[in-house]
Amino acid sequence: MKRTNSKSIKPILPDTPQLNNEPATRPSNNSPIGGTSCLWTVVVALISIGLSTLNVYELRRLKEHGLIVQNMGPATSPGKPLVPITSPNKPVYSVYGKSADDSHLKHVFAVMERLGFKHGSNNSTDWDILWAHDYPFRALQPLLRNLKSHQKVNHFPGCGYITNKVDLAMTELPYIPRAFRLPGDKDKLIAYAKMHPDTQFVQKSNSHRGVHVVSVAALDLDTPETFVQEYIDRPLLVDGYKFDIGVYTVVTSIDPLRVYIYNGDVLFRFCPQLYYPFDPAVLDKYVVGDDYLPIWEIPSLQKYYVDLGFSMKESFDAFVRSKGKDPLNVWKQVEDAIRLICLKKESLLIESASHYKYNHNFFEMMRFDFVIDEDLNVFVMEANMSPNLSSAHFPPNRLLYEQTLFNLFALVGVGRRILTESLQSRSREDMLMQVAEKNLVVFPEECSKRRCELCLADECQLCLPCLTMETLDQLRRAYLEHVNKLDCKRVVPPPMTPERSNISVNLEGLSPRNKLMYLWFRGKCQLDSSWCS
């Protein structure tokens, strides 16, 4: 379907002949010229009314999606200097949580205020961003169903389909250890244990309390509201300690799905006691708790992290290379696991978000926790909604948390380069300065061919005459995310190399919007290799 060009906001009239000083001769009523003139006038009037109506509709759609502002006054006259903003007003952030104590959010507040935001009343609805530590879509449902286009909330409706421990463990995907819900899956568990007699299991509840490793014979198979998951033995150890890895992950959009990871660093947490000799009764040997051992206390990593100033991730990579192994294999699996889980759960998030006015009001930052075995195989343990961002227990983690937040806010458009009184754009010029149509078009050779005139082929739908308002809106948001992603790395759509961007890939299984988003990034990659990842 072809879109109406958003540039054409005035009806196009036929050229008017230049008038001279001679009096015009009025045709008689019986003249054929006079009849044609009257008919032409009626046709022009009808066209003008139709185009005006269409343009009003288009402007309303643009306005609803935040692509133009309410004040569309004339642009600054040529040669006239821009008047700086002197208003003391600042964009506003608000906080939602069940607890009155918000000291655990002090780094969130600090980063928001450095970005020029002020803390508004938690009872107000006049805010630009709502930071909710707890899931907000039950208590605040009436408010969140009618958000303004520019307002942002740090959760997606339905995010629990990813972050709920039972829901995630029961997802049958690679990288997730086999799990069984009790008591319903008792027979399946017994059959699996017979086929794998040496396998041990961890019995968990959704609250993550009472975790312990046992054989299947010692399991309580009738305890309600619990699940049993295969235990990953032979974990990779550093100086004899087991550890997990926390990867901060950001979902910026669903339908189409866009997912990033914070690539500047990851969180390493070590068990307080040496893994061997293994004793399942001693949880500190294999369960990472609140009083974990930090990376700066691990001798083999201390020299990289403390003495040489490398990040946690870079310190780990150096250690793995010193053992003759390639850490890149770990991070490829981490990205693939996150990608598969988010794609698997997207339809559930879309259904949950369908009850809300705009999808683009929401974003989600969660922390995926992984363990690694001796062969560098990666396994997903859980995904944390509202992961801990307080450095009260470990003050050196302050930098990790604040840099993660800074990158998050840049990526989702909260940390902006243009100073405004709110997240709502001030003018069309502001928007075009950041992203214009020339920044969005791809596949120049394909789009110049006649076969794209009907906009039927997938690539042709990304040609300028074929772009719908909805697609333009999504491409603008994707463009701004890419240019503002800082140390974030895109995992959905997956990164590619310039060489492979010209190779057709199997896109079966992707929704039409996800397919189109992948093709757009592929087209951008072909034009500029910095867009490949």
N, C-alpha and C positions, 0 to 999 in steps of 0.2 A: 504494500500500500504506500503510495507516495504521500509525503508530507507537504503541507503548505509552507512555503519558505517563510521563516520567521522575520526575514528582513522586510517583506512586503506588507507593511502595516498601513499603507495608504492604497486606495483603489487606483488602478492604472486607467487613465482616461485617454481617449484618442487625441492625437495632436490637434490643437486649435489653430486654424489659419490666422496668419498675422493680419490685423486690422489696418485699414488705411483711412484716410480722411474723407473718402467719398462715402456718401450715404448708401447704406445697403438697400438693395431692391428686394422688397418682400414678395415672395412668390404668391400667386393667387391660390385660393383654396382648392381650385381645380387642377393646379399644376402638379405633375408627378413628382417634381423636385420637392415641393412643399410636403406632400404625403410621406415621402421617404425621410425627410428631415424630422418630421414629427415621430415617425416610427423609430428612427435612430435615437432620438432623445429619450423615448420610453425605454429602449433596450439598455442604453447607457445608465439610466437611472436605476433599472433593476439590477444590473451588474454591480453598480456602486453599493446598493443596499446589501446585496449578497456578500460582497467582499468585506464590507464594513462589519456585518454580522459575524462572518467567519473570523475576522481579525480580533473582534472583541472576545470571541470564544478562545482563540489562541492565546491572547493576552491574559485571560483569566487562568488558563492552564499554566502558563509561564509563572504567573504570580503565585499560584498555589504551590508550585514546586520550588519556589524560592529563586527563580531565575531572573526575575525583575523585581523591583521594589515598588512600594506604593507611591513614592515621590519620584515620578519620572519627569522632572522638570527639564528645561533646556540645558544642554551641555554648556560648559564654560566658554565664553566668547573667546575667539582667537586673540592671543596676546594678553588676556586678562589673567593675572596670577590666581592660582588656587588658594582658597581661604582655608587655613588650617583649622582643624577641629579643636575648639577650646572648651567644649562642654566637659564638666567633671563627671558625667555619667559613665559608668563602666558596665560591661556585660556582667550578668549575675549567675552565680552557681548556687544551687540549693542541695541539701543533703537529706536522704531518707534512711532511717534505720530504726530497728525496734529498741535499741539501747540508747539511753540519753547520753552515754559517754561516747564521744567521738574522737577521743585522743588517738585511737589507732589509725585515724585518717589524717594525721597532721601533715604527712608528706603530700597527700592529695591537695590539701588546703594550700600548702606552701607553693606547689607548682602552679595551681590555678591562679593564685594571687601574683606570682611572677609573670604570668601570661596576661595580666591586666584585668582579671575578674575580681569581683567583690562577692563576699558571702552574703546572700540574701536571707530573708526569713524562711525557715523551714516549713512554715505554714502558707507561704505565698505560692501563687501559680505563675507569677510573672518572672520567670527565670529563663536563662538560655540553656543551661545544662543541669540536669539532675543526676547527682551521684548517689546511687542507692547501694548500700552495703548488703541489704537483704532484698530478696525478690519482691519487686514493688507492684506486680500486676494484679494482685488481689486487693490489697488495702487501697491502692490508688487507681483502681481500674477506671472509674468515671473520668478522672483527670487525664489519664494517659491515653484514653480512647479519642480524645479531642485535642491533641497537641497542635500547636502552630507549626508551620512547615519548618521553621528554623530551629525549633527546640530539640535538644539531644538528651537521651537517656542511656546510661551505661549498661543496659541489659536488653536482650531481645525477649519478647514473649516466647515462652517454651524453651528457654535455654537449659532448663533442667533435663531435657531429653539427652543432653550431652553431659551435664555436670552431676546428675544424680548417679550415685555409685552403682546401684543395682542396674539401672537402665544401660549404663555404659558397659558394665561387666557382661551383661547378657547380649550385647551386640556381637553377632558372629562375623568378625572381620579378622584379617591377619593383624598381628601385633597385640591382640587382646587375648590373654590366657583363657582357656576354657572355663566356663562358669556354669553353675547350676543353682536355680532358685529353690529354696526349701520352704515347705516340705513337698511342693508340687513336682519337682524334678528328681525325687529320691531314687526312683527306679533307673532313670538315665544315668545318674551319678554312680550307682552300684555297678551298672554294666560297663561304664567307662573305666572304673577302677579295676575291674577284672581284666580288661584289655591292657591296662597300664599299671601293673601291680606295684611298681616302685614309686609311683607318683604320690607326692604329699600335697595336702590342700590347706588353704587358709579359709577359715570360716569368719565371715564379716557380717556386720549389719550396716545399714545405710549411714548410721552415725559414726561408723569407723571405730566403734568401741569393742574391746574384747577380742582383738585380732590375735590369733595364735596359729602355729603350724602343727598339724596333726595328720596321722594316717586316716584312711577312710574308715577303718574299724573304730577309731576313737571319736568320730564325728557324731554330733547330736543331729540326727536327720529329721527330727520332728519339731525343731525350734522354728516358730513362725517368724516372718519378717527378716530372714537372714538369707545369705547366699554363700556358696562354697566356690572357691576359685583355685585353680591349679597353682601351686607354688613354684616359682622360678628358682630352682636350685643352681648350684655352680655360678653364683653371681660374679661379675668382674669386681675385683677388690683393688683398692689403692692402699698400700702399706697395711694390708690385712683388714681394712674396713669396707663394709658394704655401704653403698650410697644410692641416692636417687637424683634425678636431674629434673628440674622444673623449667619448662619452656613457656614463656608468656606468649599467648596467642590472641589475635584480634580478629573478630568477624566484623567487617565494616558494612556488609550488604548481604541480603538473601534475595534470590530470584531477580537478578543473577547473584550467585554466590561469589564473594571476594573475601579471602582469608589471608592474613599476614602473621608472621612471627616476629618478635623482637629479636634481632640477630646480633645486637650489640653485646649481649651476655646472657647467661642462663644461671639458674640457682642450683648450686651443688650442696647437698645436705648428707652428712655421714652419720652412720650409727655410732653411738658412744662407745661400744665395746667391740673388740676384735671378733671377726666372724667365726674363726676356728679357735679352739674346738667347738663345733656347733652344738648348741643345746636349745631345743625349741622352747624350753621353759624360761629362757632368758631373752625377753623381747628386745632388749637393747642391742642384741647381736644382729638383728635382722629387720627391725621395725624403726623407721625414722619418726621420731616424736618431736615435741616442741623443744626439748633440750638436746637437739642434735649437735654433732661435732662440726664446726664450720671449716671451710676449706683452708683458712690460714693456720689451722692447727694440724694439718696433714703434712708431714715432712717432705714427701716427694713433690708436693704441689706448692709448698711454702716458698721455695726458691723462685718459682715463676711468678706467683701471685704477689708475694710480699716484697721479695728482694728486687725483682725485675719489673714489677708493675703491670703484668699482663692481667687480662680479665680471667674470670673463672673458666670460661669456655676455652680460651687460648691456653691456659695453664694445663687443663685436662688434655687438650689436643697434643701439646708438647710431651706430656707424660706418655700418652698412647704411642706416639711416634718413637719415643725412646725404647719402647718394647717391640719395635719392628712391625707395628700394625698401623692401619690407615684410619684415622678418626673420621674421615669424610664418609665412610660407610655408616657410621652411627648417625650422622646428621641427615643423610639421605633417607634413612629409615624413619627418623623422627618426623621429617616433613611429610613423608608418604603416609604415615599413620594418622597425622593430623588431617591431611587432605581426605583420606578415605572416610574418617569418622564424620567430618563436617558434611561431606557430600551425602553420606548415608542418612544423616539426621536432618538435612535441609528441608525435606518435604514436611516434616513435623513442625519445624519452625515457621514455615510458610503458612501452614494451617493455623497455627497459634496467632501469627501476626495479621491474619486476614480480618480479624475483628477490630483492627486499629486503622486509623485514618491513613497514615503514611508509614511505609517500611523504613524510609530513610531517617526517621527520628531516632533509630536505635543503633547501638553498636555494643559489642561484647568483648571484654578482655577476661580471659580465663588462663589458668596455668595448668598445662598438661604435665603430669609427673610420670617419668619413665624409669625403668631399671634395665640394666644391661647384663648379659651373661658373659662367660669367659670367651665365647666366640664372637663377641660384639653384636649379638642379636638383641634387638630392642623390643621391649614390651611396655604397653601402656598400663599404668596402675590406676590412675584416676584423672579427672579434670575438675579443677576447683573453680567454682563461681566465687567472685569476690576474694581472690587469693590474698593472703596476708601481705600488707604493704607497710607494716610497722617495724621500725628498726629498734624498738625499745629493748628487745632481748639481745639483739646483735647490732650494735650501733654502726659497724662498718658496712652493713647492708644498705645504709641510707642512700649511697650513690646509686646502687643497682635499682632501688625502688624509684628514685626521683628521675633517673634517666629513662627508665621504662615508661613512667607516666608522661614525661616530656615527649617522648617519641609517639606514644599513644595519642596524645592530644593533637600533635602535629598531623598525624595520619588521618584522624577523623574530622579535621577541620575546626577543632576547638582552639588550638594554638595557631593563630592566623598572622599573616604578614601585614594585613591591612587593619589599622586600628579603627574600630567602630564601637558604637555604644551597645551593640548587641550582635548576635551571630547573623542577623538578617542583613542582606546586602543593601547598600545605600543607593546604588544606581546600576543601570545596565552597563555603564562604562566600567564600573568596578569589576563586574563579572567578566566582561569581554577582555579586560586587561589581563585577567588570570587565565582564561581559557576561551578561545574563539573557535569557530568552525574549522579554521585551517589547522588547528592543533588536533582535531579529531579525525579528519579524513584519512583513509588508508587505501591500499590496493590501487594506486593510480593507473596502472596498466589495465587491470580488469575493469575498473569503472569507466574507462574511456572506450570500451568495446560496446557494440550495439546490443550484445546479449544482456547487458545490465540495464537497458532502458525499461524493461518490464519489472525489474527489482525482484526476480524470482529466485535466482541462485543465492546461496547463503552469503557469499562474499559481497554480492551486489547489494544486499540489504544494508551494507555499511557505506555505500556510495552516497554522496551528499544529497542528490535528488530523492533518494529512497529513505533517508533517515526520518523516522517518526519522532514526534516530540518526546515520547517516552524513552526511546533509544538515545536521543540526544541528551536527555537528562542523566541517564545512567553513564553515558560516556564522559560527560563533564565531571561527574563525581569520581569516576575511575581515574580520569586524567589528574585531577587535583590530589587524589590519594597518592598517585605515583610520584608526582613532583614534590610532595611534602612528606614522603615516607621516612626520610632520614635513615636510621639504622634498622628499619623494618624490612623484611623480605617477603615477597609475595609467594604464597604456596598454592592458592586457588585464585584464578587459573594458574596452572603449574608453570614454573619457569621453563625456558627453552634456550637453546643456543641459536646464534644467527644462522648457522649451517642447517640446523634441523627445522628452522622456521619455514623453509620452503618445501618441506616434506609433509605430505598429507598424513594426518593421523586419524585413527578411528574415534569418532566423537559419539558413537552410539551409547545410549544410556544417559547422555546429558540432556537436560531440558533445553528447549529452544533458546531461552535467554542465556543460559550458561554456555551453550554452543556459540552464540553470537559474541559473548564477552571473550571467550577464548580466541575466536577468530580475530577480534579487534586487537587484542594484545599481540597476536601473531603478526598482524599487519603492521603494528607499531614497531615490533622487533625487526621486521624487514627494513623499515625506514631508518631505524636508529637502534643500535645494539644495546644501548642503556635501558631499553624497554624490555629486554629479553627476560630479565629476572627482577 
